[in-house]
Structures are given as structure tokens and as C-alpha cells.
Amino acid sequence: MNQFDDPPAVPDEPPPSGEPGPADGPRTSTTQVRDHPKEPAGPAVMDRPGPLPGTQGAIPARRPGRPGRPLGPIAAHVSSAHRAWLGPVREAYLAAALSSGLTMSRLGETLYISKPKISELLSGKLYPRWELLHDVAMELGVSVWPLYRLWRHAALETENKSRTWVEKSSAARTTMTATRATPPIDLSAFREITESGYRLYAGVFLIAGACDAAVQETYDQLWLSWNQALASHDTRRYAFTVLRTAVMARTPHIDGRPEFSEAAFDTIALQTITDADQAADQIAETLALFKAMSRLPDNQLDIMVLRVLHGMTDKDVSHILGLPLPTVRSDERHAIRFLEDILSPPPPFEEGDQP
């Protein structure tokens, strides 16, 4: 059960106001036409309408017309760090398109940006300057502070952008980037009860700096998509999936399996051993265990990481992973059976042995 209430529904878009009727003109003798007030002389000046529901900017409202081209998929080459901020921005755009008929053309006209440029940004084909992304985010109602941190990290770590490029592209928005916003209260409370467990999980796969980056990215991404997390079947499961994606994107893989042997030196078993010979034997056993664990399915691997390497109870594991307690216990049994078969196989049958 989701322990958080669903987010308030987005208000319905108000009906468009009526348009002024045509100017009076000659009437025919066969058709009666209702009188309309005359338009003022001179060229008409349209007032700039207010923002669309669910947005912070002022996107001009139009009469319903042909829908814009559907948003295409994210480009295949887009990195995990890039997707961390691109996904929530796309979700905000799709929500505005559903609630108010927003199109890329309308968004581009409001920001004085070409439609192809908007399309490239939302598909990931273009890694935008912060000035551009900031303006798009403001129109879509996306929180710019966590978005900036995710954008900056991806630019430096995966997009091979220089620090000079990053600073120059965000120079016009220095006031915003210097002012830290406050995350939602319920997200702050959620972080307080989950962060320690998330750090233990991430620390099995990553060294200190990368572990901190993965955890921070997780909460920034949750900040951007918190409404979706609250509306999901289980907020805890939604959040842990975000964490796991951030962790695995930074974890070395061999033949498609995560490599986390460095964590062998910081497990519960090793922390309680003082004898050097026993520690050496334990390290060898732990390395073999890690190699076998890397072959487990995702859920079973996550459960065994927390149960075996950190000695957590099954209830604590259920809470961190967002999985039902029976599922945790069942997956743990299957994982133990698999590991026993790998690490302690039965002796080979020899001729003369009793069947």
C-alpha cells in the first residue's frame, strides 16, 4: 500500500472565451443575421493570455485544432545520466499536452525557439545549453534546482562537456542556480527514512564518491517526478527502481553482470574477524559468493545484498525495496538454493557408490 496520498488532480482547463463576431456588413434580403457589436477601428491587439493549467509560464492559448506530432522515443545513444533529467521533463511535457493540448510548436513559439530545436531537446538528440533547458522547464513547471544539478552532472560526466562550456551556458541564469529551492515536505520525510538503507545498498557496488553521486541523483530525480512517484502503486518501489538504475549505471559489468568485488572488504563477516588467516579465507569465500550472486535475477540479487552483506531483517529489506514481505522471503529461498548449488555442489557420483 502506498503510504502517501495521491497528488491533487490537475484542474480542468477553463473553456475558451468567445470570440468577437464579425463586423457589421450588408444584409441580404433572404437571411436574417443577428446584430453584433462593431470591432474598434484599427488593427486588433490581442491580450497575452495567462499560463496553461499545470505550467508556470504563459503559453498562448489557442482554439482546439489539429494535434501536434506525437512525442517520439528517447534516442538510443542517450546515457543514463542524461535520461535522469530528460525523463521528468518529457513527463511534464506529456502532462501539459494531455491537459491543455500543448504542442512543440506552441512551446517553441512562446519561447522563441524553433520546433526542431524543441524536438531535439525532448528526444535527447541535442544536449542543450542550460539557458534553453531552464526556459523550457519554467514553462512546463519543472523544478529547476534539482534539474540543474542533474543537467550539470550529465554534462560533465557523460557528455564530455568542459567546465567552461557548463559555466558559459548557465551564465545568464546564475541568480537561479545560486538560490536553492526546498523539496516537498513529504519527499524530505521520505528521504529521512530511506537514505541510510539506500546508501548501504549503493555502497556494495560503488566507492564513496560514486555512491554519494548515485544517492543524490536518486533524490533529485524523485524531486522532479514526485507526483508520479506518489501516484504509483508503491512509492517505495518506484523510488528504489530509480536508485537501482543510478547505481547500476555506475557499476562495472562483466558479461552483463555487475562486478562488485571491492565490497568484499566491507562486509559484516569481515568486520568481525581479527585473525589474518581467517580474514584471508573469508575474503576468498566472499569473492566466490559475490561472483555467484552476480548471476542472480535482479530482485534476488538486491535481497541477498541487504540480507547477507548487511545483515538486515526481511522486514527491513521489504521496506527498502518496496516489495511485499512474502515476495522477499520467497525470492530469498530461491536465491539461497541457487547459491548452494553453485558454491557447494554435490560430490560426483563414482562407480561402486550406492544409488
N, C-alpha and C positions, 0 to 999 in steps of 0.2 A: 504494500500500500504506500502511495506517495504521501510523505509526511508534510508536504507543503500544499497549500491551497492553489487551485488553478488561477492563472492570471486573469485579470478582468478582461472581458471581451472588448475588442476594438469597436468603437461606436460606429454605427452605420453612417454612410456618407449622406449628408443632407441633400435633398433633391435640388437639382439645378434651378436657379431662379429663372422666371420667364423672360423671354427676350422681347424687346420693344417691337411693336408691329410696324408694318411698312408705312412710309409717309403717305399722306392722303394723295390720291390721284383721281383721275377721271373715272366716273362710274358708268357702267353700261346700263342700258335700259331694261335688260332682261334679268340681271343678277343683283340682288341686294347685298351690300358689303357693310359690315359693322364699322362704325367710325373708330379711328384710333387717334391718340394724341400725336401731334406732329413732333418730329425729331428736331432738336435745336439746330440752328444753322451752323455751317462749318463742319469740319471733319470730326467724327466721333472719337472721343477719348475713353478708352476702357480702363476702369479701375483695376489695379492689381489685386486679384483675389487672395484670400487667406490660404494657409497651408492645408494640404490634404490631411484627412484623419490618419494618425499614426506617424506623421512626419513632423520635423521641426522647421523645415524650410517653407518656402512659398512657391509651390509648383502650380503654375496656372491651371485653373480648372477649365475643362472643355466639355462640350456635349459628347455623349457616347458616340463612338464611331467604330471604325474597323479596329480590331485589336492588333497590337503590335506583334512582331515576330516573337515566338516563344524563346525563353532564355535557353541557350544551348548548354551542353555539358562543360565541365571544367576541363581544360586542356590536359592531355595525358602527361606532359612534362612537368606539371606544377608540383613543387615539393610539398612535404607535409607542413613545414613552417609557413609557407605561402598559403596553403589551404586553411591554416588555423585562423587567419583573419578573413580570407576570401569567403569561406563558407557562411559565417554570420552575415556578411554584407549581402551576399546573394539571397539569404533567407529574408533579410529586411526588404530587399527589392521585390521579391516574390510576394511578400505580405502586402506591400503597397499596391502591387499590380492587381492582387485579388480584391482588396478592399476598395480601391479607388480608381482602378483602371490605368495606373501609371504605366507608361511605356518608356523605352530607352530614348525615343525621340523627344518626348516631353521632358524627361530628366535632362537630356542634353541641351534643349532649348533654354531651360531655366538656368543652367549653369554656364551657358555659352560654350558648350563643349560639343564636338561633333558626335553623332550617333556611333560611328565606327569606333571612336575612342572609348565611349562608354561600354560598347560591346566587348572590346578587347580587355578592358579592366575586369568586367564581370565574368569573363571566360578564363582569365588567368594568362592570356596570351601576352598581355602587357603588364610589366611590373611598374606601377605608377609612381610618380613623384608624390610626396606626402601632401603637397598643396592640392593636387587633384583628388586624392583619396579623402582628404579632410572635408572638402566641399561636398563630395558625394555622400559621405557619412552624415554630415549635418542635415542634408535634405531628407535622408532616409531615417533619421532619428537614431543612428548608431552611436553608442558611447565612444567618444573619440580618444579618451585617455588609454584604456586597455588596447584599443585598436592601434594606437601609435606604437605602443611597446611591441606588439606582435609584428607590425609592419617593419619596425626598425630591426628587430631580431632577424627576421627573414631576409631583409635586405643585406645585412652584414654576413650572416652565416650561410645562406644557401643561394643567394642571387649574385654573389661576388661583387656587390656594390662597395665602393670605398666610403670611408667615413666622411670624406669631403663631399661626395655626392649626397649622402644622407643629410648632412648638415645644410647644404645649399638648398636641397629640395624641400626642407622644412623650415627654412629661414623666415618665410613670410607668416608662419604660424607659431612663432616662438612663444607668444603670450599664452596660447592654449597649451602647448606642450610643457610649459613651466608650471601650470596650475593643475594639481592633482584633483581628480574628482573622487567622490565617495561611492563605493559599490553599494548595491541594495542591501538593506539591513539583513534580510533573510539569507542572502549569499554570504555575508560576513559570518553569520551564525553557522551556516553550513561549513564554511572553511574551518572554523574553530574546532568542529567535531570530526573533521575528516583529514586535516592536513598532516597530523602525525602519522596516521596509517598510510597516507599516500607517499610520504617521504620514506617510510620503511620499505614500501614496495619498490619505489623508484631506485632506492639505494642498492638494491640487489643487482640491478642491471647497469647502473651508471655511477661514475665517480662524482665527487661532491659538486663541482661546478655544473656539470650536465644535469645532475639530479635537481639542483635548485632551479635551473632554467626550465626543465620539464614541468615541475610543480607550478612555477609561476605562470607558464604558458597555459596550463590547465585552467587556473582560476581566471586568467584574463579572457580565455575563450568562453568560459562559463558566464562571465560577466556580459559578454556580447550576446550570448544566446540563452540568457537565464529564463526568459519566458518559455522557450521551447523545452528547457530542462524541467521546469515546473509542470508543463503540460504533458510531459512524457509519462509512460506507465510507471516508472520508478525513477525519481530524481537521482538517487544514489547510483543506479545502474548507468544512467545517462552520463553522469559525471565521471564515473570510473572508466567508461569507454573513452572519454576524452583524454583522461590521464594515460591510459594504456597506449593510445595512439601516439601521444607525445613521447612516452618512454621508448616505445619500440622504434620510433623514427630515429632515435639517437643511439640505439643499441646495435653493436656489430652483429652481423648474422653470418653464419657459415652454412652453406647448403640450405638456406631458407630458415634456419633455426637460430634463435637468439644465443649469443655467446656471452656468458656472464660468469666466467671462472674467477674473475678478480674478487667477486663477492665471497669466495671460499675463505678468505682471511678475516671475515667479519660475521661469522655465523654464531648462533647460540652455542653450538657444540664446541667450537674453538675457543670461545670466550671463557669457558670453564676449565680448560686444560692448561696445566702449568708445566708438565713434563715435556721436554723437547721431542723425545722419541714418540710419545703418544700424539703430540701435535702433528708430527710428520705423517704418521699413519692416518690420522684423522683428515689431514689435507688431501691425501691420496684418495681416501674414501669419498670425501666431499666432491672432489673433482669428477670422480666417476659418477656420483649421484647427479651432479649438475649436467653432465653430458647426457645422461639418461632422461633427466627432467626436460631438457630442451626438446625432446621428441614428443612430449605430451600435447594434447589439444589445448587450446588457449585457456579455457576455464579451469581445466585440471592443473595446468602449469601455475596459474595465478593462485589457486587454492594451496598447492603444495609449497609455493614460495612463502606464503604467510604462515602456514601451519608448521612446516618443517624448519625453515630457516629462521623464523622469528617466534616460533612457539605460541602463536595466537590460538585462542579457542575458536571452535567452529562458529560460535555466535558472532564473535568479533569479525571473522572472515566474511560472514554473511552480510554484516553491516557495511564493511568497506567495499565489497564487490557489488553490493546491491543484488545479490542472488538469494532465493529462498533457502532457508536452512536445510530442508530435505535435499535440495539440489546440491548444496555444498557437501553434505555427508555422502551422498551417492557418488558424486564425482571424485571425492577423496578415496573412497573404496576402490573405484576403478583405477585411479592413478597408482595407489599402493600395489594393487595386483600387477599392474604393468611393470612397475619398477622392480618388484620382487622377481619377476620373470627375467628381467634384463640383468639385474645385479647378482641374483642368486639362482641361476638356472639349475634344474635337477641334474644329477650326475648322469652321464651317458650310460645307456643300458649295455652291459657286457655279456658276452656269451657265457652261459652257465649260471647267470643270476636267475633267481626265481621270478617268474612273471608276477 
